[in-house]
Amino acid sequence: MPTYSPVIADRLFTQIESRLGGEIAAVFRSCYLGTLDTTIEILADGSAFVVTGDIPAMWLRDSTAQLTPYLHFVTEDPLLAETAIAVSRRQLDFIGLDPYANAFNAAPNGAGHHTDQTVMSPWVWERKYEIDSLAYPVQLAHDLWKLTGRVDHLASFLDAAWKIVDVWRAEQDHEQASPYRFQRFDGAPTDTLARDGRGEPVANTGLSWSGFRPSDDVCTFHFNIPANMFAFVELEHIAEIASTVFGAEKLAASALALRESIGNGIADYGTAIAPSGDTVYAYEVDGLGGVLLADDANTPSLLSLPLLGWCTPEDPDYLRTRAFVLSPDNPFYFTGTAGAGVGSPHTPDGTIWPIALAVQGLTAETDDERTAILDLLMRTHAGTGFMHESFHKDDPSRYTREWFSWANAMFCELVLEVAGLRTHRRTPAGAMAR
């Protein structure tokens, strides 16, 4: 089954070329078609399996982010809509299989990290529990419902949503209520949890615990603030779908009550004082006094909060946090002769992530900043015509992951923004008073 209409895609490429020039249009075309042509497989049951690129598994996070630039066109391209619907259907089914898993196999073939000490299934590639792995599929399901009016992707939504709410609530009291344990004995220290798989100690704060960051690296302090903000946004979407589509008022009420509790936790524990003296959002806390002032390139990140629907780009709390993130006070912000931007401890020191650059451009206050970021991305793809996971701040020819669909998608999203063709934006869900 085709995943998109070539005629509609070609029309888009012509628009990009006329507005931004042939060089940008050529890279956009490579990145836009790369995901559709090389990462998506329509399965026999009508759902779709999406690999990240060079890893033959489907991440719930990545497979949502990979679809970002296509959501603007699902109402005019029926094939593209069917593809996105098929991905959403597969995501919700996977959550039903294991809400603690972050990556899955196309079939129960036992591929992946099956020497990890945790409760594995042959469907599961990896079982690093991350809040965002549950938030992203809700985001996609809600986006598609709002954009197309369709509900046929929501057949297993209620089961998945109850599991999400139950997990996020249990992880508010990780020490006593959580069944989750995880240890990996053949990887880096960032690939495993301390204390026999329970993770470092935390207090009860109203925040929901996460074992790992969106980078799949272990948290330093297990309350990841941007991930909790993402959960806060998506719990409202769970409640909206539950009530409006299914009349499931008990689920809606449970989701909204949990949302309020997490929101209060963010208000009480989610900020800290930056070296500048400004009050900014923390990246991670533990409720025991531990605070990590930083931001990571992977989203959800502090830099990406307006894209998640937590706030507007003009929000004063966000602007103070953004200034911190894009400064040397952020330990993962790197500046070199090739460029400056946010990186991650997931990749070598001094490497900048195109994903974070695209997010910076998409949340910029001025057209000049957006254009400058797009120019930087065009100068740092090392002549490949694709974005990479990261590139060295002094030498773009030194990069990680030649085939990384998430980065390609975010480049396309920024191009659409600069070209004036980005139509789908998320309305802030109403952050708690702080």
KOLDRENGU-718478 format. One line per 4 residues: number of its first residue (from 1); for each residue x, y, z of C-alpha. Coordinates in nm, 3 decimals, padded with zeros to 5 digits. Layout:
REM KOLDRENGU-718478
NUM> X Y Z | ...
END
This chain:
REM KOLDRENGU-718478
1> 00.000 00.000 00.000 | 00.141 00.346 -00.088 | 00.204 00.569 00.213 | 00.138 00.902 00.036
5> 00.025 01.060 -00.289 | 00.325 01.151 -00.510 | 00.125 01.424 -00.686 | 00.049 01.605 -00.361
9> 00.407 01.560 -00.240 | 00.549 01.699 -00.565 | 00.323 02.002 -00.536 | 00.465 02.062 -00.187
13> 00.824 02.033 -00.314 | 00.747 02.290 -00.584 | 00.610 02.529 -00.322 | 00.920 02.487 -00.107
17> 01.149 02.553 -00.403 | 00.961 02.864 -00.509 | 00.976 03.008 -00.156 | 01.313 02.894 -00.025
21> 01.519 02.791 -00.327 | 01.635 02.471 -00.489 | 01.906 02.375 -00.240 | 01.675 02.373 00.061
25> 01.400 02.207 -00.145 | 01.635 01.923 -00.244 | 01.729 01.843 00.116 | 01.366 01.880 00.223
29> 01.261 01.631 -00.044 | 01.522 01.377 00.071 | 01.420 01.409 00.435 | 01.045 01.419 00.369
33> 01.041 01.112 00.146 | 01.301 00.927 00.351 | 01.060 00.844 00.632 | 00.770 00.757 00.402
37> 00.975 00.542 00.164 | 01.218 00.367 00.398 | 01.086 00.344 00.755 | 00.714 00.258 00.736
41> 00.576 -00.092 00.673 | 00.201 -00.148 00.644 | 00.123 -00.475 00.823 | -00.136 -00.738 00.733
45> -00.378 -00.615 01.001 | -00.380 -00.264 00.853 | -00.158 -00.110 01.119 | 00.188 00.028 01.043
49> 00.530 -00.051 01.188 | 00.784 00.233 01.186 | 01.156 00.182 01.239 | 01.368 00.471 01.368
53> 01.608 00.436 01.076 | 01.918 00.230 01.149 | 01.759 00.036 01.439 | 01.499 -00.227 01.333
57> 01.252 -00.149 01.612 | 00.955 00.085 01.663 | 00.992 00.343 01.938 | 00.660 00.491 02.055
61> 00.829 00.831 02.085 | 01.016 00.831 01.755 | 00.728 00.695 01.550 | 00.511 00.986 01.662
65> 00.781 01.248 01.604 | 00.861 01.100 01.263 | 00.507 01.184 01.149 | 00.526 01.550 01.259
69> 00.564 01.717 00.915 | 00.293 01.503 00.756 | 00.012 01.606 00.992 | -00.023 01.934 00.803
73> -00.134 01.744 00.493 | -00.350 01.454 00.618 | -00.670 01.636 00.527 | -00.569 01.673 00.161
77> -00.386 01.341 00.109 | -00.603 01.037 00.193 | -00.308 00.798 00.161 | -00.104 01.002 00.408
81> -00.400 01.005 00.646 | -00.433 00.627 00.622 | -00.062 00.589 00.700 | -00.079 00.807 01.010
85> -00.397 00.632 01.126 | -00.224 00.295 01.081 | 00.074 00.408 01.292 | -00.154 00.533 01.570
89> -00.345 00.205 01.573 | -00.023 00.006 01.611 | 00.104 00.235 01.892 | -00.211 00.194 02.100
93> -00.200 -00.184 02.056 | 00.162 -00.188 02.173 | 00.073 00.003 02.490 | -00.186 -00.265 02.558
97> 00.091 -00.525 02.538 | 00.325 -00.349 02.783 | 00.288 00.014 02.901 | 00.640 00.008 03.050
101> 00.814 -00.069 02.720 | 00.961 00.202 02.500 | 01.037 00.003 02.182 | 00.873 -00.294 02.012
105> 00.922 -00.557 01.742 | 00.701 -00.600 01.436 | 00.622 -00.954 01.548 | 00.676 -01.158 01.867
109> 01.022 -01.263 01.749 | 01.223 -01.197 02.067 | 01.458 -00.945 01.902 | 01.621 -00.676 02.111
113> 01.753 -00.657 02.465 | 01.633 -00.984 02.613 | 01.922 -01.021 02.854 | 01.790 -00.723 03.054
117> 01.656 -00.810 03.397 | 01.296 -00.696 03.372 | 00.964 -00.847 03.266 | 01.016 -00.896 02.891
121> 00.784 -01.013 02.613 | 00.890 -01.140 02.269 | 00.706 -00.833 02.130 | 00.935 -00.596 02.322
125> 01.267 -00.471 02.183 | 01.351 -00.264 02.491 | 01.178 -00.197 02.824 | 01.325 00.131 02.945
129> 01.031 00.304 03.108 | 00.992 00.669 03.005 | 00.688 00.892 03.059 | 00.708 01.031 02.708
133> 00.672 00.683 02.554 | 00.312 00.690 02.678 | 00.246 01.059 02.611 | 00.347 01.061 02.245
137> 00.089 00.805 02.124 | -00.187 01.001 02.299 | -00.063 01.315 02.125 | -00.080 01.146 01.784
141> -00.420 00.989 01.847 | -00.562 01.323 01.958 | -00.402 01.516 01.671 | -00.547 01.276 01.413
145> -00.893 01.286 01.570 | -00.893 01.666 01.571 | -00.751 01.701 01.220 | -00.954 01.435 01.039
149> -01.257 01.370 01.260 | -01.182 00.999 01.231 | -01.207 00.759 01.524 | -01.122 00.428 01.356
153> -00.768 00.445 01.498 | -00.911 00.455 01.852 | -01.038 00.096 01.874 | -00.797 00.011 02.156
157> -00.774 00.365 02.298 | -00.971 00.302 02.616 | -00.757 00.004 02.714 | -00.436 00.193 02.639
161> -00.554 00.508 02.815 | -00.649 00.322 03.133 | -00.308 00.158 03.136 | -00.139 00.497 03.089
165> -00.335 00.658 03.372 | -00.273 00.361 03.601 | 00.102 00.360 03.531 | 00.145 00.735 03.575
169> -00.051 00.721 03.901 | 00.144 00.420 04.033 | 00.470 00.596 03.948 | 00.373 00.890 04.169
173> 00.463 00.650 04.452 | 00.740 00.460 04.283 | 00.892 00.326 04.605 | 00.574 00.153 04.722
177> 00.334 00.117 04.429 | 00.549 00.047 04.124 | 00.608 -00.306 03.991 | 00.877 -00.181 03.753
181> 01.238 -00.289 03.785 | 01.511 -00.271 03.521 | 01.876 -00.373 03.505 | 02.113 -00.411 03.211
185> 02.444 -00.584 03.275 | 02.609 -00.552 02.934 | 02.579 -00.179 02.864 | 02.699 00.160 02.981
189> 02.616 00.290 03.330 | 02.352 00.512 03.167 | 02.166 00.198 03.051 | 02.065 00.063 03.390
193> 01.890 00.157 03.714 | 02.053 00.162 04.057 | 01.935 -00.018 04.372 | 01.863 -00.354 04.209
197> 01.667 -00.191 03.930 | 01.454 00.050 04.133 | 01.650 00.367 04.055 | 01.777 00.637 04.288
201> 01.551 00.732 04.583 | 01.275 00.989 04.538 | 01.013 01.149 04.762 | 00.640 01.159 04.696
205> 00.578 01.492 04.525 | 00.277 01.451 04.299 | 00.517 01.416 04.006 | 00.532 01.089 03.814
209> 00.857 00.889 03.815 | 01.052 00.804 03.500 | 01.339 00.559 03.482 | 01.491 00.703 03.169
213> 01.499 01.025 02.969 | 01.372 01.066 02.611 | 01.733 00.994 02.511 | 01.692 00.645 02.665
217> 01.964 00.743 02.918 | 01.898 00.690 03.288 | 01.768 00.990 03.479 | 01.998 01.152 03.733
221> 01.691 01.247 03.940 | 01.381 01.050 03.845 | 01.122 01.325 03.819 | 01.182 01.458 03.468
225> 01.005 01.794 03.453 | 00.942 01.832 03.077 | 00.814 01.473 03.064 | 00.572 01.550 03.349
229> 00.460 01.862 03.163 | 00.397 01.645 02.858 | 00.190 01.405 03.070 | -00.005 01.702 03.208
233> -00.097 01.809 02.854 | -00.187 01.462 02.731 | -00.401 01.374 03.032 | -00.639 01.648 02.921
237> -00.644 01.488 02.576 | -00.716 01.147 02.728 | -01.008 01.299 02.915 | -01.138 01.477 02.604
241> -01.134 01.163 02.388 | -01.271 00.945 02.667 | -01.565 01.176 02.729 | -01.645 01.301 02.377
245> -01.583 00.987 02.171 | -01.666 00.709 02.417 | -01.872 00.865 02.696 | -01.621 00.711 02.936
249> -01.668 00.963 03.215 | -01.491 00.755 03.481 | -01.172 00.748 03.274 | -01.206 01.119 03.198
253> -01.244 01.206 03.565 | -00.951 00.986 03.664 | -00.728 01.146 03.400 | -00.821 01.498 03.506
257> -00.762 01.423 03.873 | -00.418 01.284 03.795 | -00.349 01.586 03.574 | -00.423 01.821 03.863
261> -00.197 01.624 04.095 | 00.094 01.627 03.850 | 00.037 01.995 03.780 | 00.060 02.073 04.150
265> 00.383 01.874 04.167 | 00.530 02.077 03.881 | 00.428 02.400 04.052 | 00.578 02.289 04.385
269> 00.899 02.120 04.267 | 00.959 02.206 03.902 | 01.159 02.527 03.924 | 01.506 02.627 04.044
273> 01.739 02.926 04.043 | 01.975 02.945 03.745 | 02.329 03.084 03.776 | 02.192 03.409 03.629
277> 01.963 03.444 03.931 | 01.651 03.380 03.722 | 01.386 03.129 03.823 | 01.371 02.865 03.550
281> 01.226 02.519 03.504 | 01.450 02.238 03.625 | 01.520 01.941 03.401 | 01.507 01.676 03.676
285> 01.438 01.672 04.050 | 01.395 01.404 04.315 | 01.187 01.586 04.577 | 01.469 01.532 04.824
289> 01.670 01.841 04.726 | 01.837 01.700 04.415 | 01.801 01.927 04.111 | 01.952 01.901 03.762
293> 01.971 02.237 03.587 | 02.019 02.137 03.222 | 01.833 02.051 02.907 | 01.878 01.758 02.671
297> 01.840 01.765 02.293 | 01.578 01.491 02.291 | 01.214 01.597 02.323 | 01.022 01.639 02.544
301> 01.275 01.897 02.653 | 01.249 02.232 02.825 | 01.322 02.399 02.492 | 01.028 02.218 02.329
305> 00.757 02.314 02.581 | 00.554 02.532 02.339 | 00.556 02.251 02.080 | 00.415 02.010 02.339
309> 00.126 02.243 02.422 | 00.244 02.334 02.773 | 00.276 02.707 02.705 | 00.306 02.969 02.434
313> 00.650 03.072 02.304 | 00.593 03.413 02.467 | 00.534 03.273 02.817 | 00.773 03.458 03.057
317> 00.863 03.141 03.251 | 00.946 02.969 02.924 | 01.150 03.261 02.794 | 01.366 03.266 03.108
321> 01.414 02.891 03.080 | 01.490 02.914 02.709 | 01.758 03.176 02.773 | 01.920 02.939 03.023
325> 01.898 02.640 02.787 | 02.066 02.834 02.504 | 02.357 02.948 02.719 | 02.682 02.805 02.857
329> 02.501 02.755 03.190 | 02.334 02.452 03.029 | 02.603 02.181 03.051 | 02.481 02.030 02.723
333> 02.498 02.352 02.518 | 02.798 02.350 02.286 | 02.958 02.626 02.080 | 03.217 02.570 01.808
337> 03.341 02.689 01.473 | 03.064 02.504 01.287 | 02.780 02.623 01.505 | 02.618 02.632 01.848
341> 02.330 02.433 01.990 | 02.201 02.183 02.244 | 02.354 01.837 02.257 | 02.316 01.539 02.486
345> 02.523 01.311 02.708 | 02.381 01.035 02.487 | 02.633 01.134 02.217 | 03.001 01.234 02.230
349> 03.095 01.552 02.414 | 03.080 01.860 02.194 | 02.821 01.726 01.950 | 02.511 01.929 01.859
353> 02.175 01.775 01.770 | 01.979 01.886 01.461 | 01.660 01.793 01.649 | 01.738 02.056 01.912
357> 01.834 02.310 01.646 | 01.501 02.256 01.472 | 01.318 02.295 01.803 | 01.512 02.616 01.866
361> 01.402 02.747 01.526 | 01.040 02.643 01.576 | 01.023 02.823 01.913 | 01.216 03.132 01.801
365> 01.075 03.479 01.856 | 01.198 03.619 01.525 | 01.208 03.519 01.161 | 01.578 03.605 01.158
369> 01.653 03.340 01.424 | 01.447 03.079 01.239 | 01.626 03.151 00.913 | 01.967 03.143 01.083
373> 01.892 02.801 01.232 | 01.777 02.668 00.895 | 02.097 02.798 00.736 | 02.301 02.625 01.008
377> 02.128 02.293 00.942 | 02.195 02.332 00.572 | 02.566 02.387 00.642 | 02.606 02.089 00.873
381> 02.453 01.784 00.700 | 02.799 01.700 00.562 | 02.676 01.692 00.204 | 02.455 01.389 00.267
385> 02.119 01.558 00.211 | 01.994 01.414 00.541 | 02.003 01.522 00.904 | 02.195 01.317 01.160
389> 02.159 01.241 01.528 | 02.445 01.482 01.610 | 02.743 01.654 01.452 | 03.063 01.786 01.607
393> 03.057 02.155 01.688 | 03.384 02.210 01.496 | 03.352 01.950 01.219 | 03.011 01.852 01.071
397> 03.172 01.558 00.887 | 03.201 01.391 01.230 | 02.844 01.285 01.295 | 02.644 01.005 01.457
401> 02.368 00.800 01.290 | 02.359 00.843 00.917 | 01.997 00.725 00.902 | 01.787 00.889 01.176
405> 01.432 00.965 01.069 | 01.334 01.177 01.371 | 01.599 01.437 01.286 | 01.486 01.443 00.922
409> 01.127 01.502 01.033 | 01.217 01.796 01.254 | 01.420 01.955 00.973 | 01.113 01.928 00.751
413> 00.897 02.086 01.020 | 01.131 02.385 01.042 | 01.138 02.423 00.663 | 00.757 02.424 00.658
417> 00.756 02.692 00.927 | 01.001 02.917 00.743 | 00.811 02.864 00.416 | 00.480 02.956 00.578
421> 00.331 02.611 00.515 | 00.312 02.481 00.873 | -00.059 02.483 00.959 | -00.099 02.250 01.258
425> -00.005 02.395 01.597 | -00.099 02.275 01.943 | -00.298 02.507 02.170 | -00.151 02.535 02.521
429> -00.343 02.312 02.759 | -00.333 02.561 03.044 | -00.031 02.526 03.269 | -00.096 02.533 03.642
433> -00.048 02.867 03.816 | 00.308 02.892 03.942
END
